[in-house]
C-alpha cells in the first residue's frame, strides 16, 4: 500500500496524516504520540478512531500538525485518522459515522466586537 495523505482540521489546527501498512508506529511532529500528547485525555481523543475500529497496531501513522493548541490539535488528528480509516476500510464507515468522527467540528472562536471588551462581554453600565 502506498503512503496516503489525509487532512483534518479543528479550530485553527491542521493535521496532515500519512498512513501506511506497518507495525503500529504513531508519530506526531517527529515525536511518539505518548510524548506529544502528555495528558491521557488528549491522547485518547487523538487515538479514538483506531481503538473504536479495532485497527490499533495495523498501520504506521505519521502526522504533521500545525496551529492552535493541544486540544485543537488532538481533534484535528482524530478527524484525519477517521478519514484515513474510512478511506482504507469502507466497512468501518458506519461505526465512525455513528460516533460523529467523520464530521468536521466547525466551532471557532467568536470575534471581538468594537465597543466591547471581548466577544460578548459588555463594559459596565452605570445608570447614574
C-alpha positions as semicolon CSV with decimal commas, in nm:
position;residue;x (nm);y (nm);z (nm)
1;X;0,000;0,000;0,000
2;X;0,134;0,343;-0,094
3;X;0,151;0,616;0,167
4;X;-0,176;0,810;0,166
5;X;-0,227;1,172;0,274
6;X;-0,531;1,288;0,477
7;X;-0,614;1,626;0,631
8;X;-0,810;1,703;0,947
9;X;-0,892;2,042;1,097
10;X;-1,023;2,164;1,433
11;X;-1,042;2,530;1,542
12;X;-0,718;2,674;1,396
13;X;-0,524;2,346;1,393
14;X;-0,448;2,149;1,078
15;X;-0,321;1,791;1,080
16;X;-0,171;1,622;0,774
17;X;-0,167;1,245;0,825
18;X;0,031;0,984;0,630
19;X;-0,071;0,621;0,677
20;X;0,090;0,302;0,554
21;X;0,087;-0,069;0,642
22;X;0,318;-0,141;0,932
23;X;0,368;-0,233;1,295
24;X;0,166;0,040;1,467
25;X;0,412;0,330;1,500
26;X;0,224;0,656;1,570
27;X;0,443;0,966;1,536
28;X;0,329;1,329;1,561
29;X;0,578;1,602;1,459
30;X;0,867;1,352;1,491
31;X;0,767;1,255;1,847
32;X;0,583;0,943;1,967
33;X;0,215;1,014;2,039
34;X;0,264;0,944;2,411
35;X;0,525;1,222;2,433
36;X;0,340;1,471;2,213
37;X;0,006;1,449;2,397
38;X;0,124;1,428;2,756
39;X;-0,227;1,422;2,907
40;X;-0,422;1,099;2,877
41;X;-0,742;1,280;2,768
42;X;-0,585;1,433;2,455
43;X;-0,401;1,109;2,377
44;X;-0,735;0,926;2,390
45;X;-0,908;1,184;2,166
46;X;-0,637;1,154;1,902
47;X;-0,631;0,773;1,907
48;X;-1,007;0,713;1,949
49;X;-1,084;0,622;1,582
50;X;-0,817;0,348;1,589
51;X;-0,942;0,194;1,912
52;X;-1,308;0,217;1,808
53;X;-1,250;0,032;1,480
54;X;-1,002;-0,214;1,639
55;X;-0,728;-0,117;1,389
56;X;-0,465;-0,033;1,653
57;X;-0,124;-0,177;1,560
58;X;-0,202;-0,243;1,192
59;X;-0,074;0,082;1,038
60;X;0,225;0,313;1,068
61;X;0,097;0,668;1,111
62;X;0,298;0,988;1,071
63;X;0,129;1,320;1,144
64;X;0,238;1,679;1,091
65;X;0,019;1,914;1,292
66;X;0,035;2,295;1,292
67;X;-0,151;2,580;1,461
68;X;-0,382;2,610;1,758
69;X;-0,343;2,449;2,099
70;X;-0,314;2,089;2,211
71;X;-0,691;2,025;2,230
72;X;-0,750;2,155;1,878
73;X;-0,453;1,955;1,752
74;X;-0,587;1,635;1,912
75;X;-0,923;1,693;1,741
76;X;-0,754;1,757;1,407
77;X;-0,550;1,435;1,435
78;X;-0,867;1,243;1,525
79;X;-1,055;1,371;1,217
80;X;-0,763;1,298;0,982
81;X;-0,730;0,946;1,127
82;X;-1,104;0,879;1,095
83;X;-1,096;0,991;0,730
84;X;-0,797;0,765;0,663
85;X;-0,964;0,459;0,820
86;X;-1,287;0,532;0,632
87;X;-1,099;0,551;0,300
88;X;-0,899;0,232;0,361
89;X;-1,186;0,019;0,500
90;X;-1,533;0,100;0,368
91;X;-1,693;-0,145;0,614
92;X;-1,587;0,078;0,909
93;X;-1,779;0,380;0,775
94;X;-2,096;0,311;0,981
95;X;-1,907;0,282;1,311
96;X;-1,716;0,606;1,250
97;X;-2,028;0,796;1,141
98;X;-2,233;0,675;1,441
99;X;-1,973;0,819;1,677
100;X;-1,952;1,150;1,487
101;X;-1,587;1,106;1,391
102;X;-1,629;1,193;1,022
103;X;-1,787;1,534;1,088
104;X;-1,566;1,843;1,096
105;X;-1,629;2,036;1,421
106;X;-1,693;2,384;1,279
107;X;-1,695;2,574;1,610
108;X;-1,446;2,861;1,603
109;X;-1,358;3,145;1,839
110;X;-1,608;3,429;1,806
111;X;-1,451;3,758;1,703
112;X;-1,420;4,057;1,935
113;X;-1,665;4,338;1,858
114;X;-1,585;4,709;1,877
115;X;-1,736;4,893;2,173
116;X;-1,698;4,579;2,387
117;X;-1,402;4,442;2,583
118;X;-1,447;4,087;2,445
119;X;-1,674;3,898;2,203
120;X;-1,984;3,905;2,425
121;X;-1,878;4,088;2,742
122;X;-2,003;4,444;2,774
123;X;-1,845;4,736;2,958
124;X;-2,004;4,806;3,298
125;X;-2,327;5,006;3,266
126;X;-2,395;5,285;3,513
127;X;-2,749;5,424;3,535
128;X;-2,646;5,730;3,743
